[in-house]
Amino acid sequence: MYKLIGFCLLLSFASLNLFAKKYSLCSPDGKLRVVLHADDGFLTWEVAYTDAAVLQPSRLGLKFQEESEAGLWVKKVRNKEVCVTRQSSFYKRSSWQSEYRETELTFRNNIRLQIRAYNQGAAYRFVNSEDSVILSNEVAEFVFDKDYSCQVPYVCDLRDASDQYCSAFESLYSFLPFSSLKADSLSLSPLLVCLDGNRKALIGESGLKDYPGMFLKKAEQANYGVEADFARYPLDFYVGGFNQLNEMPQTRADYIAQLSPGQCLPWRIVAVSTDDSQLLGSDLVYELGGECQLDDTSWIKPGKAAWDWWNDWNITGVDFKAGCNTQTYKHYVDFASRYGLEYLVVDEGWSKNAKDMSELNPNLDLVELIRYADEKNVGIILWASYLGFVKNTDYYLEHYA
C-alpha cells in the first residue's frame, strides 16, 4: 500500500473536519476548483474549471522503503490565502501579481502535502518530515474523461539504448489521442492535453532539486491519461553517450531518491487555459521554482542569443567558407548586433577537444572574436561539456573569464 499524503481543492476556506475524507479549495477568482479524496488509505485529486471537468480522480502519493500506516492519517490542516506583488530582475516581466489559495495537510508521520489553487491552474507538492528517508517511488496520475488529443514529446536520441532515462531531452512532439499512446515509451514534460471547447491542460513540474525529473507514460489503471515515471537512483557511472561526453549510470538502486530532512519535492502542475496565449503568459512554472538563492544577482544579464546549433553553420551568399572559424562567427556577431540579440553562443568546436578545453581550435581566433563582439555590444557564451569542465572547473572559469 502506498503511504499517501492528502490534498484537495474545491469550494472555499470553510472550517475543515480533521477526520473528513474530502478536502476542497478554489482559486481566487472562483473559476478553478480542486478536490482531494482520502478513501481507504488512498488519495486521489481532481480539478475542474468553470464547472467543466479537467482532471478526473487521479492517484497521488509516496511509497517509502519502510512503510508506516501512521502516515495515512491527517493530524493538522492549515489554510492560507496569498496576494502579493513579486519582482524579478531576469524574468520575462519585472513584476507580476502572485495570487493563490493553499491548503497544507500534515500527517502523523509529519510528512506534509501543500496544495495550491491559482487562477492559472493547480499544483501540489510533498514535503519530507524531519527525518532522512529513502523514497521507493512517487505516484502521480493525470486521468481524463475522454480520449483527448495530446501533444506528446516522446523520449528519443537515447544516449544508451539499454536505459531510456538517458536522453538528450530534445524531442519532436507527436499528436496522438490517449488511446494511441505507447505503453512502453516515455514522454518528457510538459505534455499538453487538448480538451473540449479550445481548453488546454498542461501537465508539468517545477521546483526540481535533488530529485529525478518526471517522465510520463500511458496510465496503467485508466483508459485516458498518463502517470509519472522516475529514473532509479544511480549508483555508479561510466563515460559514454554522445561523443563520449556524458557520465552515464551503470547500475541503479531500487529506489528513486534519498530525501533529506525537510526536503521539498517538486511541484506537480496542471495549468489550465481557455486560450493558447494564456499558456505563453503563465507564471506558474517560474513562480513555483522557488525564491532566488543568490544574494548578489547583479552579474546576471538576461538576453536573447544567436546560436550556431540553430544555424548549423548553414550560411550561403558569403565570400568565405562557413564552418567553425573566425569569419563565420563574426558573421553571427553581425547578425546578433543587427537584430538586437544580446549574446552569441559558440557551441562545441571552439576547442580542439571537448574533453580538454585548454587548447583552442586554430581555425577560430577566440580572442579576436571576443574583441570584435565587444565592439558590437554582443556577449560571447562558450558551450562546455560537463566531463571536460568538471575536471578543472576553477581553472577554466578563471582562464576564460
C-alpha positions as semicolon CSV with decimal commas, in nm:
position;residue;x (nm);y (nm);z (nm)
1;M;0,000;0,000;0,000
2;Y;0,124;0,347;-0,082
3;K;0,192;0,582;0,206
4;L;-0,024;0,854;0,059
5;I;-0,047;1,209;0,168
6;G;-0,366;1,402;0,111
7;F;-0,474;1,708;-0,081
8;C;-0,772;1,881;-0,235
9;L;-0,921;2,199;-0,367
10;L;-1,286;2,293;-0,430
11;L;-1,515;2,535;-0,255
12;S;-1,368;2,794;-0,018
13;F;-1,196;2,834;0,316
14;A;-1,466;2,673;0,523
15;S;-1,369;2,509;0,851
16;L;-1,247;2,153;0,792
17;N;-1,313;1,840;0,988
18;L;-0,979;1,669;1,052
19;F;-1,149;1,336;1,005
20;A;-1,322;1,429;0,680
21;K;-1,241;1,224;0,372
22;K;-1,268;1,516;0,133
23;Y;-1,081;1,845;0,133
24;S;-1,151;2,124;-0,111
25;L;-1,022;2,456;-0,231
26;C;-1,092;2,703;-0,511
27;S;-0,887;2,963;-0,696
28;P;-0,907;3,333;-0,601
29;D;-1,134;3,409;-0,899
30;G;-1,358;3,115;-0,812
31;K;-1,330;2,951;-1,154
32;L;-1,088;2,667;-1,078
33;R;-1,162;2,412;-0,810
34;V;-0,975;2,110;-0,685
35;V;-1,089;1,827;-0,460
36;L;-0,887;1,567;-0,270
37;H;-1,044;1,237;-0,168
38;A;-0,886;1,023;0,102
39;D;-1,064;0,688;0,095
40;D;-0,936;0,362;0,241
41;G;-0,581;0,491;0,263
42;F;-0,561;0,607;-0,099
43;L;-0,553;0,965;-0,216
44;T;-0,699;1,099;-0,539
45;W;-0,738;1,455;-0,662
46;E;-0,950;1,613;-0,931
47;V;-0,961;1,953;-1,099
48;A;-1,248;2,141;-1,262
49;Y;-1,264;2,478;-1,436
50;T;-1,590;2,676;-1,459
51;D;-1,770;2,355;-1,361
52;A;-1,623;2,162;-1,653
53;A;-1,407;1,863;-1,563
54;V;-1,036;1,894;-1,633
55;L;-0,876;1,619;-1,428
56;Q;-1,071;1,310;-1,321
57;P;-0,991;1,149;-0,982
58;S;-0,620;1,068;-1,010
59;R;-0,394;0,893;-0,761
60;L;-0,109;1,068;-0,582
61;G;0,121;0,960;-0,305
62;L;0,461;0,845;-0,183
63;K;0,597;0,499;-0,116
64;F;0,888;0,462;0,124
65;Q;1,112;0,161;0,176
66;E;0,987;0,138;0,533
67;E;0,608;0,169;0,522
68;S;0,414;0,306;0,814
69;E;0,035;0,301;0,842
70;A;0,057;0,609;1,067
71;G;0,143;0,814;0,760
72;L;-0,212;0,778;0,625
73;W;-0,387;0,991;0,884
74;V;-0,418;1,369;0,888
75;K;-0,334;1,539;1,216
76;K;-0,332;1,905;1,110
77;V;-0,481;2,124;0,839
78;R;-0,368;2,479;0,762
79;N;-0,518;2,721;0,510
80;K;-0,385;3,048;0,378
81;E;-0,459;3,298;0,105
82;V;-0,178;3,491;-0,066
83;C;-0,187;3,804;-0,282
84;V;0,149;3,974;-0,325
85;T;0,346;4,150;-0,595
86;R;0,658;3,957;-0,694
87;Q;0,955;4,104;-0,872
88;S;1,245;3,964;-1,071
89;S;1,545;4,110;-1,248
90;F;1,563;3,828;-1,502
91;Y;1,211;3,706;-1,572
92;K;1,001;3,777;-1,880
93;R;0,836;4,056;-1,678
94;S;0,983;4,263;-1,400
95;S;0,682;4,223;-1,168
96;W;0,358;4,028;-1,152
97;Q;0,074;3,954;-0,910
98;S;0,110;3,626;-0,723
99;E;-0,234;3,520;-0,605
100;Y;-0,336;3,176;-0,481
101;R;-0,502;2,978;-0,206
102;E;-0,321;2,698;-0,028
103;T;-0,417;2,407;0,193
104;E;-0,144;2,220;0,380
105;L;-0,210;1,881;0,534
106;T;0,027;1,738;0,795
107;F;0,018;1,364;0,854
108;R;0,103;1,165;1,164
109;N;0,448;1,086;1,030
110;N;0,494;1,465;0,980
111;I;0,502;1,439;0,602
112;R;0,321;1,741;0,460
113;L;0,123;1,799;0,144
114;Q;0,084;2,151;0,010
115;I;-0,189;2,222;-0,246
116;R;-0,238;2,548;-0,429
117;A;-0,517;2,680;-0,647
118;Y;-0,418;2,958;-0,885
119;N;-0,637;3,128;-1,143
120;Q;-0,399;2,969;-1,397
121;G;-0,408;2,615;-1,265
122;A;-0,348;2,379;-0,973
123;A;-0,031;2,245;-0,814
124;Y;0,076;2,023;-0,526
125;R;0,396;1,900;-0,367
126;F;0,503;1,683;-0,078
127;V;0,744;1,797;0,193
128;N;0,950;1,539;0,380
129;S;0,950;1,509;0,759
130;E;1,249;1,594;0,975
131;D;1,397;1,250;0,911
132;S;1,621;1,124;0,633
133;V;1,430;0,862;0,437
134;I;1,461;0,654;0,120
135;L;1,178;0,704;-0,128
136;S;1,093;0,393;-0,330
137;N;0,852;0,566;-0,563
138;E;0,614;0,858;-0,614
139;V;0,267;0,809;-0,756
140;A;0,134;1,090;-0,974
141;E;-0,157;1,023;-1,209
142;F;-0,329;1,258;-1,454
143;V;-0,657;1,100;-1,566
144;F;-0,912;1,247;-1,809
145;D;-1,270;1,166;-1,902
146;K;-1,232;1,131;-2,280
147;D;-0,991;1,018;-2,546
148;Y;-0,849;1,367;-2,593
149;S;-0,571;1,453;-2,832
150;C;-0,230;1,517;-2,675
151;Q;0,093;1,680;-2,780
152;V;0,349;1,426;-2,657
153;P;0,729;1,478;-2,658
154;Y;0,842;1,114;-2,665
155;V;1,196;1,044;-2,545
156;C;1,430;1,000;-2,842
157;D;1,802;1,028;-2,919
158;L;1,888;0,783;-2,643
159;R;2,241;0,813;-2,506
160;D;2,226;0,448;-2,402
161;A;1,995;0,207;-2,581
162;S;1,958;0,000;-2,265
163;D;1,846;0,294;-2,047
164;Q;1,555;0,501;-2,177
165;Y;1,604;0,758;-1,900
166;C;1,933;0,870;-2,061
167;S;1,824;1,110;-2,332
168;A;1,928;1,432;-2,500
169;F;1,593;1,582;-2,391
170;E;1,542;1,703;-2,746
171;S;1,215;1,570;-2,881
172;L;0,963;1,638;-3,152
173;Y;0,601;1,644;-3,041
174;S;0,366;1,368;-3,155
175;F;-0,005;1,449;-3,188
176;L;-0,190;1,146;-3,051
177;P;-0,509;1,056;-2,865
178;F;-0,467;0,891;-2,525
179;S;-0,575;0,558;-2,674
180;S;-0,277;0,563;-2,912
181;L;-0,008;0,636;-2,654
182;K;0,265;0,374;-2,645
183;A;0,269;0,173;-2,325
184;D;0,644;0,106;-2,349
185;S;0,755;0,464;-2,422
186;L;0,833;0,761;-2,201
187;S;0,741;1,122;-2,263
188;L;0,916;1,431;-2,138
189;S;0,715;1,705;-1,973
190;P;0,538;1,932;-2,028
191;L;0,265;1,738;-2,205
192;L;-0,033;1,925;-2,348
193;V;-0,387;1,785;-2,348
194;C;-0,642;1,941;-2,584
195;L;-0,979;1,948;-2,405
196;D;-1,323;2,039;-2,539
197;G;-1,407;2,400;-2,618
198;N;-1,050;2,500;-2,707
199;R;-0,938;2,446;-2,349
200;K;-0,597;2,304;-2,274
201;A;-0,442;2,127;-1,976
202;L;-0,065;2,139;-1,947
203;I;0,099;1,876;-1,726
204;G;0,439;1,973;-1,587
205;E;0,659;2,020;-1,284
206;S;0,865;2,288;-1,112
207;G;1,096;2,327;-0,814
208;L;1,308;2,028;-0,918
209;K;1,612;1,988;-0,692
210;D;1,795;1,677;-0,567
211;Y;1,525;1,461;-0,723
212;P;1,472;1,277;-1,053
213;G;1,284;1,461;-1,327
214;M;0,932;1,347;-1,405
215;F;0,879;1,138;-1,716
216;L;0,525;1,050;-1,823
217;K;0,385;0,725;-1,962
218;K;0,046;0,583;-2,052
219;A;-0,164;0,532;-1,738
220;E;-0,193;0,167;-1,642
221;Q;-0,516;0,190;-1,440
222;A;-0,712;0,439;-1,652
223;N;-0,832;0,442;-2,010
224;Y;-0,739;0,803;-2,078
225;G;-0,443;0,960;-1,907
226;V;-0,078;0,947;-1,813
227;E;0,121;0,877;-1,499
228;A;0,464;0,971;-1,370
229;D;0,771;0,752;-1,411
230;F;1,106;0,819;-1,246
231;A;1,459;0,700;-1,304
232;R;1,604;0,493;-1,020
233;Y;1,886;0,641;-0,816
234;P;2,223;0,595;-0,996
235;L;2,491;0,407;-0,801
236;D;2,792;0,426;-1,034
237;F;2,877;0,562;-1,377
238;Y;3,072;0,510;-1,696
239;V;3,176;0,752;-1,970
240;G;2,957;0,721;-2,279
241;G;2,680;0,893;-2,472
242;F;2,730;1,146;-2,750
243;N;3,100;1,169;-2,843
244;Q;3,179;1,004;-2,509
245;L;3,091;1,331;-2,334
246;N;2,830;1,201;-2,091
247;E;2,853;1,044;-1,749
248;M;2,613;0,751;-1,778
249;P;2,453;0,549;-1,495
250;Q;2,593;0,198;-1,499
251;T;2,383;0,050;-1,221
252;R;2,080;0,185;-1,040
253;A;1,929;0,129;-0,697
254;D;1,573;0,006;-0,637
255;Y;1,458;0,349;-0,517
256;I;1,426;0,693;-0,677
257;A;1,561;0,932;-0,412
258;Q;1,728;0,978;-0,076
259;L;1,532;1,254;0,096
260;S;1,699;1,485;0,345
261;P;1,512;1,625;0,649
262;G;1,250;1,878;0,545
263;Q;1,324;1,837;0,173
264;C;1,060;1,976;-0,062
265;L;0,969;1,752;-0,354
266;P;0,890;1,909;-0,693
267;W;0,555;2,069;-0,763
268;R;0,318;1,872;-0,985
269;I;0,133;2,121;-1,204
270;V;-0,184;2,116;-1,413
271;A;-0,210;2,454;-1,587
272;V;-0,547;2,530;-1,745
273;S;-0,618;2,767;-2,032
274;T;-0,915;2,875;-2,243
275;D;-0,687;3,047;-2,496
276;D;-0,340;2,936;-2,606
277;S;-0,193;3,278;-2,528
278;Q;-0,264;3,212;-2,160
279;L;-0,012;2,927;-2,163
280;L;0,256;3,156;-2,304
281;G;0,181;3,415;-2,036
282;S;0,152;3,172;-1,745
283;D;0,377;3,238;-1,444
284;L;0,322;2,903;-1,270
285;V;0,647;2,725;-1,355
286;Y;0,865;3,025;-1,273
287;E;0,678;3,113;-0,955
288;L;0,678;2,757;-0,821
289;G;1,050;2,728;-0,892
290;G;1,119;2,892;-0,557
291;E;1,295;3,205;-0,443
292;C;1,634;3,300;-0,583
293;Q;1,913;3,163;-0,360
294;L;2,175;3,420;-0,468
295;D;2,246;3,727;-0,260
296;D;2,410;3,909;-0,549
297;T;2,237;3,891;-0,887
298;S;2,397;4,199;-1,040
299;W;2,618;3,982;-1,268
300;I;2,316;3,816;-1,430
301;K;2,244;3,991;-1,759
302;P;1,942;3,833;-1,931
303;G;1,921;3,840;-2,308
304;K;1,843;3,661;-2,631
305;A;2,111;3,466;-2,813
306;A;2,214;3,373;-3,164
307;W;2,337;3,014;-3,164
308;D;2,503;2,802;-3,430
309;W;2,311;2,499;-3,301
310;W;2,009;2,650;-3,472
311;N;2,202;2,761;-3,783
312;D;2,441;2,463;-3,814
313;W;2,692;2,687;-3,998
314;N;2,446;2,686;-4,286
315;I;2,543;3,020;-4,445
316;T;2,507;3,100;-4,813
317;G;2,580;3,412;-5,016
318;V;2,903;3,494;-4,833
319;D;3,261;3,520;-4,956
320;F;3,406;3,273;-4,705
321;K;3,369;2,905;-4,629
322;A;3,118;2,852;-4,349
323;G;3,227;2,642;-4,055
324;C;3,373;2,661;-3,709
325;N;3,601;2,952;-3,793
326;T;3,652;3,318;-3,715
327;Q;3,474;3,455;-4,023
328;T;3,162;3,252;-3,964
329;Y;3,133;3,359;-3,604
330;K;3,195;3,724;-3,690
331;H;2,907;3,686;-3,934
332;Y;2,692;3,559;-3,646
333;V;2,805;3,853;-3,430
334;D;2,695;4,090;-3,704
335;F;2,357;3,917;-3,715
336;A;2,313;3,939;-3,337
337;S;2,412;4,306;-3,335
338;R;2,183;4,393;-3,624
339;Y;1,877;4,237;-3,464
340;G;1,937;4,337;-3,103
341;L;2,040;3,995;-2,970
342;E;2,250;4,032;-2,658
343;Y;2,456;3,714;-2,691
344;L;2,618;3,468;-2,928
345;V;2,659;3,107;-2,813
346;V;2,969;2,934;-2,952
347;D;2,893;2,564;-2,945
348;E;3,123;2,260;-2,949
349;G;3,426;2,308;-3,173
350;W;3,590;2,620;-3,030
351;S;3,842;2,397;-2,851
352;K;4,036;2,115;-3,013
353;N;3,882;1,860;-2,780
354;A;3,556;1,894;-2,586
355;K;3,705;1,686;-2,304
356;D;4,008;1,915;-2,272
357;M;3,924;2,280;-2,336
358;S;4,271;2,416;-2,264
359;E;4,374;2,406;-2,633
360;L;4,181;2,616;-2,884
361;N;4,072;2,534;-3,236
362;P;4,335;2,702;-3,459
363;N;4,064;2,794;-3,714
364;L;3,880;3,007;-3,459
365;D;4,061;3,307;-3,312
366;L;3,864;3,327;-2,989
367;V;4,046;3,635;-2,856
368;E;3,977;3,822;-3,180
369;L;3,614;3,708;-3,180
370;I;3,559;3,836;-2,827
371;R;3,722;4,170;-2,916
372;Y;3,504;4,202;-3,227
373;A;3,186;4,106;-3,038
374;D;3,266;4,356;-2,765
375;E;3,279;4,634;-3,025
376;K;2,934;4,529;-3,141
377;N;2,800;4,506;-2,784
378;V;2,741;4,131;-2,813
379;G;2,840;3,894;-2,532
380;I;3,008;3,560;-2,604
381;I;2,889;3,242;-2,429
382;L;3,109;2,933;-2,463
383;W;2,944;2,591;-2,460
384;A;3,135;2,340;-2,247
385;S;3,091;1,968;-2,191
386;Y;3,029;1,860;-1,836
387;L;3,305;1,599;-1,836
388;G;3,558;1,845;-1,972
389;F;3,455;2,129;-1,745
390;V;3,423;1,942;-1,417
391;K;3,781;1,813;-1,426
392;N;3,931;2,158;-1,385
393;T;3,643;2,392;-1,308
394;D;3,828;2,668;-1,126
395;Y;4,097;2,691;-1,392
396;Y;3,851;2,715;-1,682
397;L;3,636;2,975;-1,508
398;E;3,932;3,197;-1,424
399;H;4,111;3,148;-1,754
400;Y;3,821;3,215;-1,989
401;A;3,672;3,493;-1,776
